[in-house]
Amino acid sequence: MRAREFIGESTTEKLDISFQDASPGASSYPTALNPYKRYRLGMAAAGAPDYEHDFCTDGPSEDFLVSVHYSVADEEIMKAAHKKTGYKQKTMAPKNSHESDYINKVSPVPDWISKK
């Protein structure tokens, strides 16, 4: 088999008809160049259609890079990186992670393994 037989790339604006048939509703997003905006689109899709609240396309961190420190070592690494690069961070969440009260900590699946 030759590559041209299975590569369907084209410089035209439309997909080849065989790809259209295999991908109903396929869409591209020519203006979604920013990776964070792509992430926000995915988050909006994950909550749709049940998430009824307003959805900000920028989110709390706008288009800015976000880092998370799960340990003291992570924090030390980032402090050293800040010192080397001159970047200043804006704290978005307090230190020390914990399970939120609204998280279900009990499995909804019955304990069927131990009953065998």
C-alpha positions as CSV (number, residue, x, y, z in Angstrom):
1,M,0.0,0.0,0.0
2,R,1.3,3.4,-0.9
3,A,1.0,6.4,1.5
4,R,-1.1,8.3,-0.9
5,E,-3.7,5.6,-0.6
6,F,-4.3,6.1,3.1
7,I,-3.3,9.7,3.7
8,G,-6.3,11.9,3.3
9,E,-4.7,15.3,3.7
10,S,-5.6,18.0,1.2
11,T,-4.9,21.7,0.7
12,T,-8.5,22.3,-0.1
13,E,-11.0,23.8,2.4
14,K,-13.3,20.6,2.4
15,L,-12.6,17.1,3.6
16,D,-12.7,14.3,1.1
17,I,-16.2,12.8,0.8
18,S,-15.1,9.5,2.4
19,F,-13.9,11.4,5.5
20,Q,-17.1,13.4,5.6
21,D,-19.1,10.2,5.5
22,A,-17.0,8.7,8.4
23,S,-17.0,11.9,10.6
24,P,-20.5,13.3,10.8
25,G,-20.6,16.8,12.3
26,A,-16.9,17.2,12.2
27,S,-15.9,20.7,13.0
28,S,-12.6,22.7,13.3
29,Y,-12.0,25.8,15.3
30,P,-9.7,28.1,13.2
31,T,-9.7,30.8,15.8
32,A,-8.9,28.5,18.8
33,L,-5.1,29.0,18.7
34,N,-4.7,29.5,22.4
35,P,-4.2,26.2,24.3
36,Y,-6.0,27.5,27.4
37,K,-9.0,28.5,25.3
38,R,-9.1,25.0,23.9
39,Y,-9.0,23.6,27.4
40,R,-12.0,25.9,28.3
41,L,-13.9,24.7,25.3
42,G,-13.3,21.1,26.5
43,M,-14.5,22.0,30.0
44,A,-17.6,23.7,28.6
45,A,-18.3,20.5,26.5
46,A,-17.8,18.3,29.6
47,G,-20.5,20.2,31.5
48,A,-22.9,20.6,28.7
49,P,-25.9,20.6,28.5
50,D,-26.5,20.0,32.2
51,Y,-24.3,22.7,33.6
52,E,-26.6,25.7,33.5
53,H,-24.4,28.4,35.0
54,D,-22.8,31.1,33.0
55,F,-19.5,29.9,31.6
56,C,-16.6,32.4,31.3
57,T,-14.4,31.6,28.3
58,D,-11.3,32.9,30.2
59,G,-11.8,31.5,33.6
60,P,-10.1,32.7,36.7
61,S,-6.6,32.5,35.3
62,E,-7.4,34.1,32.0
63,D,-4.8,33.2,29.5
64,F,-2.0,32.8,32.1
65,L,0.1,29.8,32.9
66,V,-0.9,28.0,36.1
67,S,1.3,25.9,38.3
68,V,0.2,23.7,41.3
69,H,2.4,22.8,44.2
70,Y,1.4,19.5,45.8
71,S,4.4,19.4,48.1
72,V,7.0,21.6,49.7
73,A,9.5,20.4,47.1
74,D,7.2,21.5,44.3
75,E,6.9,24.9,45.9
76,E,10.7,25.2,46.3
77,I,11.2,24.3,42.7
78,M,8.8,27.0,41.5
79,K,10.4,29.6,43.8
80,A,13.8,28.8,42.3
81,A,12.3,29.0,38.8
82,H,10.7,32.4,39.6
83,K,14.0,33.7,40.9
84,K,15.8,32.6,37.7
85,T,13.2,34.0,35.3
86,G,11.9,37.0,37.2
87,Y,8.3,35.9,36.9
88,K,5.9,36.9,39.6
89,Q,3.1,34.6,40.5
90,K,-0.5,35.5,41.7
91,T,-1.7,33.0,44.3
92,M,-5.1,31.6,43.3
93,A,-5.6,28.9,46.0
94,P,-4.3,28.4,49.5
95,K,-1.6,25.8,50.3
96,N,-2.4,22.3,51.5
97,S,-4.9,20.4,49.4
98,H,-7.9,18.5,50.9
99,E,-11.0,16.8,49.7
100,S,-13.9,19.2,49.4
101,D,-17.0,18.5,51.4
102,Y,-19.1,18.0,48.3
103,I,-16.9,15.1,47.0
104,N,-18.5,11.7,47.4
105,K,-16.0,9.5,49.2
106,V,-18.1,6.4,49.3
107,S,-18.3,4.3,46.1
108,P,-21.8,4.0,44.6
109,V,-20.9,0.5,43.4
110,P,-21.8,-2.3,45.7
111,D,-19.0,-4.3,47.3
112,W,-19.5,-7.3,45.0
113,I,-15.9,-8.5,45.0
114,S,-15.8,-9.5,48.6
115,K,-19.1,-11.3,48.3
116,K,-17.8,-13.9,45.8
